[in-house]
Amino acid sequence: MKDEQIIKLWKSGLNKYQVSTYYMREYNQRIKVIRYDRRHRYERFMTKYEALRYVERVILEYTRRYE
């Protein structure tokens, strides 16, 4: 999920916790596919706190820049 998609979800009325849940699910689905390869079998899944930290940073940068 790109930063533009995060901002779009946030502007559509979702709060930052709901957006971070969407972001975490999408990220973990991609990691699940990557972990099938032996080389990347130790990749970690993202926790809800890590997802929230990333989403908050993106939203804060957007609000500082455009508002």
Jmol script that loads the backbone (N, CA, C; Angstrom):
load data "model"
ATOM      1  N   MET A   1       0.843  -1.164   0.000  1.00  0.00           N
ATOM      2  CA  MET A   1       0.000   0.000   0.000  1.00  0.00           C
ATOM      3  C   MET A   1       0.892   1.232   0.000  1.00  0.00           C
ATOM      4  N   LYS A   2       0.624   2.118  -0.904  1.00  0.00           N
ATOM      5  CA  LYS A   2       1.430   3.325  -1.027  1.00  0.00           C
ATOM      6  C   LYS A   2       0.873   4.421  -0.134  1.00  0.00           C
ATOM      7  N   ASP A   3       1.672   5.460   0.038  1.00  0.00           N
ATOM      8  CA  ASP A   3       1.276   6.563   0.902  1.00  0.00           C
ATOM      9  C   ASP A   3       0.010   7.251   0.387  1.00  0.00           C
ATOM     10  N   GLU A   4      -0.142   7.344  -0.921  1.00  0.00           N
ATOM     11  CA  GLU A   4      -1.326   7.976  -1.490  1.00  0.00           C
ATOM     12  C   GLU A   4      -2.586   7.205  -1.137  1.00  0.00           C
ATOM     13  N   GLN A   5      -2.481   5.885  -1.117  1.00  0.00           N
ATOM     14  CA  GLN A   5      -3.639   5.070  -0.755  1.00  0.00           C
ATOM     15  C   GLN A   5      -3.995   5.233   0.719  1.00  0.00           C
ATOM     16  N   ILE A   6      -2.979   5.371   1.558  1.00  0.00           N
ATOM     17  CA  ILE A   6      -3.222   5.588   2.987  1.00  0.00           C
ATOM     18  C   ILE A   6      -3.953   6.907   3.192  1.00  0.00           C
ATOM     19  N   ILE A   7      -3.500   7.969   2.517  1.00  0.00           N
ATOM     20  CA  ILE A   7      -4.140   9.269   2.630  1.00  0.00           C
ATOM     21  C   ILE A   7      -5.563   9.219   2.085  1.00  0.00           C
ATOM     22  N   LYS A   8      -5.764   8.498   0.985  1.00  0.00           N
ATOM     23  CA  LYS A   8      -7.096   8.389   0.397  1.00  0.00           C
ATOM     24  C   LYS A   8      -8.062   7.699   1.356  1.00  0.00           C
ATOM     25  N   LEU A   9      -7.629   6.618   1.998  1.00  0.00           N
ATOM     26  CA  LEU A   9      -8.484   5.937   2.976  1.00  0.00           C
ATOM     27  C   LEU A   9      -8.781   6.838   4.166  1.00  0.00           C
ATOM     28  N   TRP A  10      -7.773   7.560   4.625  1.00  0.00           N
ATOM     29  CA  TRP A  10      -7.942   8.441   5.775  1.00  0.00           C
ATOM     30  C   TRP A  10      -8.914   9.577   5.455  1.00  0.00           C
ATOM     31  N   LYS A  11      -8.803  10.131   4.253  1.00  0.00           N
ATOM     32  CA  LYS A  11      -9.691  11.219   3.862  1.00  0.00           C
ATOM     33  C   LYS A  11     -11.116  10.736   3.604  1.00  0.00           C
ATOM     34  N   SER A  12     -11.284   9.463   3.313  1.00  0.00           N
ATOM     35  CA  SER A  12     -12.631   8.939   3.059  1.00  0.00           C
ATOM     36  C   SER A  12     -13.426   8.751   4.347  1.00  0.00           C
ATOM     37  N   GLY A  13     -12.782   8.953   5.494  1.00  0.00           N
ATOM     38  CA  GLY A  13     -13.532   8.905   6.751  1.00  0.00           C
ATOM     39  C   GLY A  13     -13.067   7.857   7.733  1.00  0.00           C
ATOM     40  N   LEU A  14     -12.105   7.039   7.349  1.00  0.00           N
ATOM     41  CA  LEU A  14     -11.600   6.035   8.279  1.00  0.00           C
ATOM     42  C   LEU A  14     -10.620   6.686   9.255  1.00  0.00           C
ATOM     43  N   ASN A  15     -10.593   6.186  10.479  1.00  0.00           N
ATOM     44  CA  ASN A  15      -9.619   6.735  11.416  1.00  0.00           C
ATOM     45  C   ASN A  15      -8.281   6.027  11.243  1.00  0.00           C
ATOM     46  N   LYS A  16      -7.271   6.524  11.946  1.00  0.00           N
ATOM     47  CA  LYS A  16      -5.919   6.008  11.720  1.00  0.00           C
ATOM     48  C   LYS A  16      -5.774   4.550  12.159  1.00  0.00           C
ATOM     49  N   TYR A  17      -6.580   4.102  13.090  1.00  0.00           N
ATOM     50  CA  TYR A  17      -6.507   2.712  13.538  1.00  0.00           C
ATOM     51  C   TYR A  17      -7.052   1.760  12.476  1.00  0.00           C
ATOM     52  N   GLN A  18      -8.128   2.166  11.820  1.00  0.00           N
ATOM     53  CA  GLN A  18      -8.698   1.342  10.756  1.00  0.00           C
ATOM     54  C   GLN A  18      -7.768   1.292   9.547  1.00  0.00           C
ATOM     55  N   VAL A  19      -7.164   2.419   9.225  1.00  0.00           N
ATOM     56  CA  VAL A  19      -6.232   2.471   8.099  1.00  0.00           C
ATOM     57  C   VAL A  19      -5.014   1.606   8.395  1.00  0.00           C
ATOM     58  N   SER A  20      -4.531   1.649   9.642  1.00  0.00           N
ATOM     59  CA  SER A  20      -3.367   0.839   9.986  1.00  0.00           C
ATOM     60  C   SER A  20      -3.700  -0.649   9.936  1.00  0.00           C
ATOM     61  N   THR A  21      -4.928  -1.022  10.243  1.00  0.00           N
ATOM     62  CA  THR A  21      -5.338  -2.422  10.131  1.00  0.00           C
ATOM     63  C   THR A  21      -5.311  -2.874   8.677  1.00  0.00           C
ATOM     64  N   TYR A  22      -5.820  -2.030   7.773  1.00  0.00           N
ATOM     65  CA  TYR A  22      -5.761  -2.353   6.348  1.00  0.00           C
ATOM     66  C   TYR A  22      -4.317  -2.495   5.874  1.00  0.00           C
ATOM     67  N   TYR A  23      -3.483  -1.556   6.300  1.00  0.00           N
ATOM     68  CA  TYR A  23      -2.079  -1.577   5.894  1.00  0.00           C
ATOM     69  C   TYR A  23      -1.385  -2.839   6.406  1.00  0.00           C
ATOM     70  N   MET A  24      -1.639  -3.208   7.662  1.00  0.00           N
ATOM     71  CA  MET A  24      -1.019  -4.385   8.256  1.00  0.00           C
ATOM     72  C   MET A  24      -1.456  -5.662   7.531  1.00  0.00           C
ATOM     73  N   ARG A  25      -2.733  -5.761   7.217  1.00  0.00           N
ATOM     74  CA  ARG A  25      -3.229  -6.957   6.519  1.00  0.00           C
ATOM     75  C   ARG A  25      -2.577  -7.115   5.150  1.00  0.00           C
ATOM     76  N   GLU A  26      -2.522  -6.017   4.411  1.00  0.00           N
ATOM     77  CA  GLU A  26      -1.929  -6.095   3.072  1.00  0.00           C
ATOM     78  C   GLU A  26      -0.445  -6.439   3.148  1.00  0.00           C
ATOM     79  N   TYR A  27       0.272  -5.825   4.061  1.00  0.00           N
ATOM     80  CA  TYR A  27       1.702  -6.093   4.228  1.00  0.00           C
ATOM     81  C   TYR A  27       1.931  -7.557   4.610  1.00  0.00           C
ATOM     82  N   ASN A  28       1.166  -8.057   5.563  1.00  0.00           N
ATOM     83  CA  ASN A  28       1.356  -9.439   6.020  1.00  0.00           C
ATOM     84  C   ASN A  28       0.987 -10.453   4.950  1.00  0.00           C
ATOM     85  N   GLN A  29       0.034 -10.122   4.090  1.00  0.00           N
ATOM     86  CA  GLN A  29      -0.282 -11.025   2.982  1.00  0.00           C
ATOM     87  C   GLN A  29       0.887 -11.126   2.013  1.00  0.00           C
ATOM     88  N   ARG A  30       1.539  -9.984   1.738  1.00  0.00           N
ATOM     89  CA  ARG A  30       2.702 -10.014   0.857  1.00  0.00           C
ATOM     90  C   ARG A  30       3.855 -10.775   1.503  1.00  0.00           C
ATOM     91  N   ILE A  31       4.062 -10.602   2.793  1.00  0.00           N
ATOM     92  CA  ILE A  31       5.142 -11.301   3.494  1.00  0.00           C
ATOM     93  C   ILE A  31       4.877 -12.803   3.531  1.00  0.00           C
ATOM     94  N   LYS A  32       3.619 -13.184   3.659  1.00  0.00           N
ATOM     95  CA  LYS A  32       3.284 -14.603   3.691  1.00  0.00           C
ATOM     96  C   LYS A  32       3.708 -15.289   2.396  1.00  0.00           C
ATOM     97  N   VAL A  33       3.523 -14.623   1.271  1.00  0.00           N
ATOM     98  CA  VAL A  33       3.925 -15.177  -0.022  1.00  0.00           C
ATOM     99  C   VAL A  33       5.447 -15.217  -0.118  1.00  0.00           C
ATOM    100  N   ILE A  34       6.100 -14.173   0.349  1.00  0.00           N
ATOM    101  CA  ILE A  34       7.567 -14.109   0.277  1.00  0.00           C
ATOM    102  C   ILE A  34       8.211 -15.178   1.151  1.00  0.00           C
ATOM    103  N   ARG A  35       7.592 -15.518   2.276  1.00  0.00           N
ATOM    104  CA  ARG A  35       8.191 -16.473   3.210  1.00  0.00           C
ATOM    105  C   ARG A  35       8.243 -17.898   2.663  1.00  0.00           C
ATOM    106  N   TYR A  36       7.530 -18.184   1.596  1.00  0.00           N
ATOM    107  CA  TYR A  36       7.604 -19.518   1.014  1.00  0.00           C
ATOM    108  C   TYR A  36       8.985 -19.813   0.449  1.00  0.00           C
ATOM    109  N   ASP A  37       9.707 -18.789   0.071  1.00  0.00           N
ATOM    110  CA  ASP A  37      11.065 -18.944  -0.437  1.00  0.00           C
ATOM    111  C   ASP A  37      12.003 -19.204   0.744  1.00  0.00           C
ATOM    112  N   ARG A  38      12.883 -20.161   0.611  1.00  0.00           N
ATOM    113  CA  ARG A  38      13.803 -20.494   1.707  1.00  0.00           C
ATOM    114  C   ARG A  38      14.662 -19.319   2.121  1.00  0.00           C
ATOM    115  N   ARG A  39      15.010 -18.534   1.155  1.00  0.00           N
ATOM    116  CA  ARG A  39      15.905 -17.420   1.418  1.00  0.00           C
ATOM    117  C   ARG A  39      15.281 -16.381   2.359  1.00  0.00           C
ATOM    118  N   HIS A  40      13.969 -16.227   2.272  1.00  0.00           N
ATOM    119  CA  HIS A  40      13.278 -15.204   3.054  1.00  0.00           C
ATOM    120  C   HIS A  40      12.384 -15.809   4.132  1.00  0.00           C
ATOM    121  N   ARG A  41      12.706 -16.975   4.617  1.00  0.00           N
ATOM    122  CA  ARG A  41      11.808 -17.645   5.554  1.00  0.00           C
ATOM    123  C   ARG A  41      11.759 -16.986   6.925  1.00  0.00           C
ATOM    124  N   TYR A  42      12.700 -16.108   7.225  1.00  0.00           N
ATOM    125  CA  TYR A  42      12.715 -15.463   8.540  1.00  0.00           C
ATOM    126  C   TYR A  42      12.181 -14.037   8.513  1.00  0.00           C
ATOM    127  N   GLU A  43      11.554 -13.640   7.423  1.00  0.00           N
ATOM    128  CA  GLU A  43      10.943 -12.315   7.374  1.00  0.00           C
ATOM    129  C   GLU A  43       9.852 -12.234   8.436  1.00  0.00           C
ATOM    130  N   ARG A  44       9.778 -11.099   9.104  1.00  0.00           N
ATOM    131  CA  ARG A  44       8.830 -10.942  10.197  1.00  0.00           C
ATOM    132  C   ARG A  44       7.519 -10.348   9.707  1.00  0.00           C
ATOM    133  N   PHE A  45       6.453 -10.765  10.368  1.00  0.00           N
ATOM    134  CA  PHE A  45       5.165 -10.141  10.121  1.00  0.00           C
ATOM    135  C   PHE A  45       5.107  -8.817  10.864  1.00  0.00           C
ATOM    136  N   MET A  46       4.281  -7.916  10.381  1.00  0.00           N
ATOM    137  CA  MET A  46       4.150  -6.597  10.991  1.00  0.00           C
ATOM    138  C   MET A  46       3.109  -6.652  12.106  1.00  0.00           C
ATOM    139  N   THR A  47       3.414  -6.014  13.220  1.00  0.00           N
ATOM    140  CA  THR A  47       2.450  -5.932  14.312  1.00  0.00           C
ATOM    141  C   THR A  47       1.557  -4.717  14.110  1.00  0.00           C
ATOM    142  N   LYS A  48       0.492  -4.666  14.887  1.00  0.00           N
ATOM    143  CA  LYS A  48      -0.429  -3.539  14.737  1.00  0.00           C
ATOM    144  C   LYS A  48       0.209  -2.230  15.182  1.00  0.00           C
ATOM    145  N   TYR A  49       1.147  -2.289  16.116  1.00  0.00           N
ATOM    146  CA  TYR A  49       1.819  -1.071  16.567  1.00  0.00           C
ATOM    147  C   TYR A  49       2.785  -0.533  15.513  1.00  0.00           C
ATOM    148  N   GLU A  50       3.467  -1.429  14.821  1.00  0.00           N
ATOM    149  CA  GLU A  50       4.355  -0.999  13.742  1.00  0.00           C
ATOM    150  C   GLU A  50       3.552  -0.386  12.595  1.00  0.00           C
ATOM    151  N   ALA A  51       2.405  -0.986  12.297  1.00  0.00           N
ATOM    152  CA  ALA A  51       1.552  -0.443  11.236  1.00  0.00           C
ATOM    153  C   ALA A  51       1.011   0.921  11.625  1.00  0.00           C
ATOM    154  N   LEU A  52       0.602   1.065  12.872  1.00  0.00           N
ATOM    155  CA  LEU A  52       0.084   2.344  13.338  1.00  0.00           C
ATOM    156  C   LEU A  52       1.170   3.414  13.308  1.00  0.00           C
ATOM    157  N   ARG A  53       2.379   3.051  13.673  1.00  0.00           N
ATOM    158  CA  ARG A  53       3.485   4.007  13.639  1.00  0.00           C
ATOM    159  C   ARG A  53       3.718   4.521  12.223  1.00  0.00           C
ATOM    160  N   TYR A  54       3.687   3.632  11.235  1.00  0.00           N
ATOM    161  CA  TYR A  54       3.912   4.036   9.849  1.00  0.00           C
ATOM    162  C   TYR A  54       2.766   4.925   9.345  1.00  0.00           C
ATOM    163  N   VAL A  55       1.536   4.524   9.631  1.00  0.00           N
ATOM    164  CA  VAL A  55       0.373   5.279   9.153  1.00  0.00           C
ATOM    165  C   VAL A  55       0.340   6.661   9.791  1.00  0.00           C
ATOM    166  N   GLU A  56       0.631   6.752  11.073  1.00  0.00           N
ATOM    167  CA  GLU A  56       0.659   8.057  11.745  1.00  0.00           C
ATOM    168  C   GLU A  56       1.714   8.976  11.123  1.00  0.00           C
ATOM    169  N   ARG A  57       2.853   8.418  10.794  1.00  0.00           N
ATOM    170  CA  ARG A  57       3.916   9.225  10.183  1.00  0.00           C
ATOM    171  C   ARG A  57       3.476   9.769   8.826  1.00  0.00           C
ATOM    172  N   VAL A  58       2.835   8.936   8.024  1.00  0.00           N
ATOM    173  CA  VAL A  58       2.373   9.363   6.701  1.00  0.00           C
ATOM    174  C   VAL A  58       1.310  10.451   6.832  1.00  0.00           C
ATOM    175  N   ILE A  59       0.363  10.274   7.738  1.00  0.00           N
ATOM    176  CA  ILE A  59      -0.701  11.258   7.925  1.00  0.00           C
ATOM    177  C   ILE A  59      -0.131  12.570   8.451  1.00  0.00           C
ATOM    178  N   LEU A  60       0.807  12.493   9.378  1.00  0.00           N
ATOM    179  CA  LEU A  60       1.407  13.709   9.928  1.00  0.00           C
ATOM    180  C   LEU A  60       2.177  14.481   8.867  1.00  0.00           C
ATOM    181  N   GLU A  61       2.939  13.788   8.031  1.00  0.00           N
ATOM    182  CA  GLU A  61       3.647  14.458   6.949  1.00  0.00           C
ATOM    183  C   GLU A  61       2.672  15.129   5.986  1.00  0.00           C
ATOM    184  N   TYR A  62       1.581  14.467   5.695  1.00  0.00           N
ATOM    185  CA  TYR A  62       0.587  15.045   4.787  1.00  0.00           C
ATOM    186  C   TYR A  62      -0.038  16.302   5.400  1.00  0.00           C
ATOM    187  N   THR A  63      -0.429  16.244   6.656  1.00  0.00           N
ATOM    188  CA  THR A  63      -1.073  17.402   7.269  1.00  0.00           C
ATOM    189  C   THR A  63      -0.109  18.572   7.420  1.00  0.00           C
ATOM    190  N   ARG A  64       1.141  18.298   7.663  1.00  0.00           N
ATOM    191  CA  ARG A  64       2.123  19.385   7.754  1.00  0.00           C
ATOM    192  C   ARG A  64       2.369  20.033   6.406  1.00  0.00           C
ATOM    193  N   ARG A  65       2.323  19.248   5.353  1.00  0.00           N
ATOM    194  CA  ARG A  65       2.634  19.758   4.036  1.00  0.00           C
ATOM    195  C   ARG A  65       1.465  20.516   3.413  1.00  0.00           C
ATOM    196  N   TYR A  66       0.237  19.996   3.566  1.00  0.00           N
ATOM    197  CA  TYR A  66      -0.885  20.542   2.796  1.00  0.00           C
ATOM    198  C   TYR A  66      -1.921  21.277   3.631  1.00  0.00           C
ATOM    199  N   GLU A  67      -1.792  21.271   4.925  1.00  0.00           N
ATOM    200  CA  GLU A  67      -2.816  21.970   5.724  1.00  0.00           C
ATOM    201  C   GLU A  67      -2.199  22.954   6.668  1.00  0.00           C
TER     202      GLU A  67
END
end "model"
wireframe off; spacefill off
backbone 0.3
color backbone group
